[in-house]
Amino acid sequence: MRPILLLLLLSACASPAPEFIGATRTKVTRGGIDFVVFHAGSRAEVVRMGYLSRSARAPVPGLMAEAAAAASGCRVIANSMKTGIPGDTGEARFGLDCRS
């Protein structure tokens, strides 16, 4: 029972990838979906919080880009989105243009 409880507790948290440890952490909501954004320099990592059915995931990549821009104050570089698994809408990384 304890391993299941621990797994449930850990799944409710958003932790950054190793290269984003120490990055600025911001919570952002876009399109009714909650995201946690880790912003460091000219890069951002966005983690979607909560479960979405497969049919509800289509707008998520665009919403992730919006969340990265809102949290960082920077423009998201077009076509810079990278995910650990192709088509994954749980986590993505973006390149940012932070020039004013």
N, C-alpha and C positions, 0 to 999 in steps of 0.2 A: 504494500500500500504506500509506503514512504516514497519509493522511486516514482510512482505515478504522481503523487502530490508534488514532488520536486520538479518533475517535468512540466506540470501545469503551471507552477509558479514561474519557471524560467521562460516558458513560452509567452508569458505576458510582458516580458521585458524586451527592450530593444538595445542591443549592444553593438557598438561599432566594429567594423573590420579592424584588424591590427593597425593598418596605416592611418586610421582615423581616431585612434586613441588620443585623447587630449583635445580633440576638435570641439568646436562650439556645437552644442546640442540644442535643437529647437523643435518644438511640437507645432505642427501645422495641420489644418483641416482644409481639404479641397474636395468639392463634390460630395460632401458628406462622409468622406473617408479620412481617417486620422493617419498622419505620417509623422515619423521622427526623422529629422534631417541632421546629419553631422557635416559641418562645413569646416574645411581647412584649406586656406589659400585659394587656389584656383580649381578645387575639386569639392564635390559633395557626394555623400552617400545618403540615400533615402530608403527608409524601411517602412513598409506599409504595416499598420497595426490592424489586427482583427482578421476574421475569416470573410472571404468573398466567394460566392459560387463562381464557377467557370464562366457563366454567361454574364456576370457582373464585372468581369476583369478587363474588358476591352478598353474603357477609358483610362485605366490606371496609369499607363506609361506617360500620357500627357499630363495627368494630374501630378505625377511624381516630379516632372520637370517644373511645373508651376510651383510646387512645394519647395523645390531646391532654389528657385529664383526668389521666392518670397522670404525664405529663411536667410539666404546669403546676401540679398540685395544686389546680386549679380545677374547677368544674362547667361542663360544656359546655352552652350555651344551646340548648334544644330548637329544632329546625328552622333552626339558624343555618349549617348546612353549605353552602358555596358551592364550586363547582369551575369551572375554566376552560372545560371542555367538559361539557355535561350527560351524566351517566352515567359520567364519568371516575372511575376508582378509583386513579389514580396520584398525584393531588394534591388536597387539599381544605383549605379554611380554615374555621375555627370561631370563633364568638364565645364568650367565657368569662365566667362570673360568679365573680370571685375574692374576693368578700366572705366573711369568716369566719363 
